[in-house]
């Protein structure tokens, strides 16, 4: 079984009420705050939206490190963490498409991949199998977060300050769009990898039902 795939810990001793899971919940709470700020017309609100996004994205790195360092990994965290990630990144992509920064086909492709993998995880979770983030999924998440960070920078603000800033502000936006392209490629690539793994798990689960392997570690 792949390293990011495991049986549900039916007799786990680690409580789901811990710091890593609290950070995951905090990330979910920050999502609507981010959305509200991003739709405000004030420049200050745009900068605060960027700050909130950075804090929320930072909790994703922090909760995982704490969970692994102190043995606080739980099935709730392994499932809720990617859901929180998707809530944050998808809301950002949708807003960027609404504001005309990204084309809608970009956001739709990302959404199909992200929601599709979430459904697949839920499917296997009902069968007692937890599918956590793989290495390709982590690379995808990093590129998505980096692209969103660069795209959320209000580049027009620098033009409002001085039109002489246009050359480097335009370069910054183009760089952000290039990173977004790389993020899309990684998103689709990791999605295909998850689908292949899902098909393999489905075959293995038919041959070795979870009920016959509940004692596996």
FENQUIZI-V100111 format. One record per pair of residues at least 6 apart in sequence whose ideal C-beta (glycine too) atoms are under 8 Angstrom apart, sorted by the first residue. I is the first residue (numbers start at 1). J is the second residue. D is the distance in whole Angstrom. If there is no record, write none. Layout:
i->I j->J d->D
i->I j->J d->D
This chain:
i->1 j->204 d->8
i->2 j->134 d->7
i->2 j->197 d->6
i->4 j->131 d->7
i->4 j->132 d->4
i->4 j->133 d->6
i->4 j->134 d->4
i->4 j->135 d->8
i->4 j->137 d->8
i->5 j->129 d->6
i->5 j->130 d->7
i->5 j->131 d->5
i->5 j->132 d->7
i->5 j->197 d->7
i->5 j->201 d->7
i->6 j->129 d->7
i->6 j->130 d->5
i->6 j->132 d->7
i->7 j->128 d->6
i->7 j->129 d->6
i->7 j->130 d->7
i->7 j->210 d->7
i->7 j->213 d->7
i->7 j->214 d->7
i->7 j->216 d->5
i->8 j->75 d->6
i->8 j->125 d->7
i->8 j->128 d->5
i->8 j->129 d->7
i->8 j->130 d->6
i->8 j->210 d->8
i->9 j->74 d->8
i->9 j->75 d->6
i->10 j->128 d->8
i->10 j->214 d->6
i->12 j->74 d->7
i->12 j->75 d->7
i->14 j->71 d->7
i->14 j->72 d->6
i->14 j->73 d->7
i->14 j->74 d->5
i->15 j->74 d->8
i->16 j->74 d->5
i->16 j->75 d->8
i->16 j->76 d->4
i->16 j->77 d->7
i->18 j->67 d->8
i->18 j->72 d->5
i->18 j->74 d->7
i->19 j->63 d->8
i->19 j->66 d->6
i->19 j->72 d->7
i->20 j->63 d->4
i->20 j->64 d->7
i->20 j->66 d->5
i->20 j->67 d->4
i->20 j->72 d->5
i->20 j->73 d->8
i->20 j->77 d->6
i->21 j->63 d->7
i->21 j->72 d->8
i->21 j->74 d->7
i->21 j->76 d->6
i->21 j->77 d->5
i->21 j->80 d->7
i->23 j->59 d->4
i->23 j->62 d->6
i->23 j->63 d->4
i->23 j->66 d->8
i->24 j->59 d->7
i->24 j->63 d->5
i->24 j->77 d->6
i->24 j->80 d->5
i->24 j->81 d->5
i->24 j->84 d->5
i->25 j->80 d->8
i->25 j->84 d->8
i->26 j->56 d->8
i->26 j->59 d->6
i->27 j->56 d->5
i->27 j->59 d->5
i->27 j->60 d->7
i->27 j->63 d->8
i->27 j->84 d->4
i->27 j->85 d->8
i->27 j->87 d->8
i->27 j->88 d->6
i->28 j->80 d->8
i->28 j->83 d->8
i->28 j->84 d->5
i->28 j->87 d->6
i->30 j->52 d->6
i->30 j->55 d->7
i->30 j->56 d->4
i->30 j->59 d->8
i->30 j->88 d->8
i->31 j->56 d->7
i->31 j->84 d->8
i->31 j->87 d->5
i->31 j->88 d->6
i->31 j->91 d->6
i->33 j->52 d->6
i->34 j->49 d->6
i->34 j->52 d->5
i->34 j->53 d->5
i->34 j->56 d->7
i->34 j->88 d->7
i->34 j->91 d->7
i->34 j->92 d->7
i->35 j->91 d->6
i->35 j->95 d->7
i->37 j->45 d->5
i->37 j->46 d->7
i->37 j->48 d->5
i->37 j->49 d->4
i->37 j->52 d->6
i->38 j->45 d->8
i->38 j->46 d->7
i->38 j->49 d->4
i->38 j->92 d->8
i->38 j->95 d->5
i->38 j->152 d->8
i->39 j->95 d->7
i->40 j->46 d->7
i->40 j->49 d->8
i->43 j->154 d->6
i->43 j->157 d->5
i->43 j->160 d->7
i->46 j->152 d->8
i->46 j->154 d->4
i->46 j->157 d->7
i->47 j->154 d->7
i->47 j->157 d->8
i->49 j->152 d->7
i->50 j->149 d->7
i->50 j->152 d->5
i->50 j->153 d->6
i->50 j->154 d->8
i->53 j->88 d->7
i->53 j->92 d->7
i->53 j->148 d->7
i->53 j->149 d->7
i->53 j->152 d->6
i->54 j->149 d->7
i->56 j->88 d->5
i->57 j->88 d->7
i->57 j->145 d->5
i->57 j->149 d->7
i->60 j->81 d->7
i->60 j->84 d->7
i->60 j->85 d->6
i->60 j->88 d->8
i->60 j->141 d->7
i->60 j->145 d->8
i->63 j->77 d->7
i->63 j->81 d->7
i->64 j->81 d->7
i->66 j->72 d->7
i->67 j->73 d->5
i->67 j->74 d->8
i->67 j->77 d->6
i->75 j->130 d->6
i->78 j->130 d->5
i->78 j->132 d->5
i->79 j->121 d->7
i->79 j->125 d->6
i->79 j->130 d->7
i->81 j->133 d->8
i->82 j->118 d->7
i->82 j->121 d->7
i->82 j->132 d->8
i->82 j->133 d->6
i->82 j->137 d->8
i->83 j->118 d->7
i->85 j->141 d->6
i->86 j->114 d->5
i->86 j->115 d->8
i->86 j->118 d->6
i->89 j->110 d->8
i->89 j->114 d->7
i->89 j->141 d->8
i->89 j->144 d->5
i->89 j->145 d->7
i->89 j->148 d->6
i->90 j->107 d->8
i->90 j->110 d->7
i->90 j->111 d->6
i->90 j->114 d->6
i->92 j->148 d->5
i->92 j->151 d->8
i->92 j->152 d->7
i->93 j->102 d->6
i->93 j->106 d->7
i->93 j->107 d->4
i->93 j->110 d->6
i->93 j->111 d->7
i->93 j->148 d->7
i->94 j->107 d->6
i->94 j->111 d->8
i->96 j->102 d->4
i->96 j->107 d->7
i->96 j->148 d->7
i->96 j->151 d->6
i->96 j->152 d->8
i->97 j->103 d->7
i->97 j->104 d->5
i->97 j->106 d->7
i->97 j->107 d->4
i->101 j->151 d->6
i->102 j->151 d->7
i->102 j->180 d->7
i->106 j->180 d->7
i->106 j->184 d->6
i->109 j->184 d->7
i->109 j->187 d->7
i->109 j->188 d->7
i->110 j->144 d->8
i->110 j->184 d->7
i->110 j->187 d->6
i->113 j->187 d->5
i->113 j->188 d->6
i->113 j->190 d->8
i->113 j->191 d->4
i->114 j->187 d->8
i->116 j->191 d->7
i->116 j->195 d->8
i->117 j->191 d->6
i->117 j->194 d->5
i->120 j->131 d->7
i->120 j->194 d->7
i->120 j->195 d->8
i->120 j->198 d->5
i->121 j->130 d->8
i->121 j->131 d->5
i->123 j->198 d->8
i->124 j->130 d->7
i->124 j->131 d->5
i->124 j->198 d->7
i->124 j->201 d->6
i->124 j->205 d->8
i->125 j->131 d->8
i->127 j->205 d->6
i->127 j->210 d->6
i->128 j->210 d->4
i->128 j->211 d->8
i->128 j->214 d->7
i->129 j->201 d->6
i->129 j->205 d->7
i->129 j->210 d->7
i->131 j->194 d->8
i->131 j->197 d->7
i->131 j->198 d->8
i->131 j->201 d->7
i->133 j->141 d->7
i->134 j->190 d->7
i->134 j->193 d->7
i->134 j->194 d->7
i->134 j->197 d->7
i->136 j->186 d->7
i->136 j->189 d->6
i->136 j->190 d->4
i->136 j->193 d->5
i->137 j->190 d->5
i->137 j->194 d->7
i->139 j->186 d->6
i->139 j->190 d->7
i->140 j->183 d->7
i->140 j->186 d->4
i->140 j->187 d->5
i->140 j->189 d->8
i->140 j->190 d->4
i->143 j->179 d->7
i->143 j->182 d->5
i->143 j->183 d->4
i->143 j->186 d->5
i->143 j->187 d->8
i->144 j->183 d->5
i->144 j->186 d->8
i->144 j->187 d->7
i->146 j->179 d->6
i->146 j->183 d->7
i->147 j->176 d->6
i->147 j->179 d->4
i->147 j->180 d->4
i->147 j->182 d->8
i->147 j->183 d->4
i->150 j->172 d->7
i->150 j->175 d->7
i->150 j->176 d->3
i->150 j->179 d->6
i->150 j->180 d->8
i->151 j->173 d->8
i->151 j->176 d->5
i->151 j->177 d->8
i->151 j->180 d->6
i->153 j->172 d->7
i->153 j->176 d->7
i->155 j->169 d->5
i->155 j->170 d->8
i->155 j->172 d->6
i->155 j->173 d->5
i->156 j->169 d->8
i->158 j->165 d->4
i->158 j->169 d->5
i->159 j->165 d->6
i->159 j->166 d->6
i->159 j->169 d->6
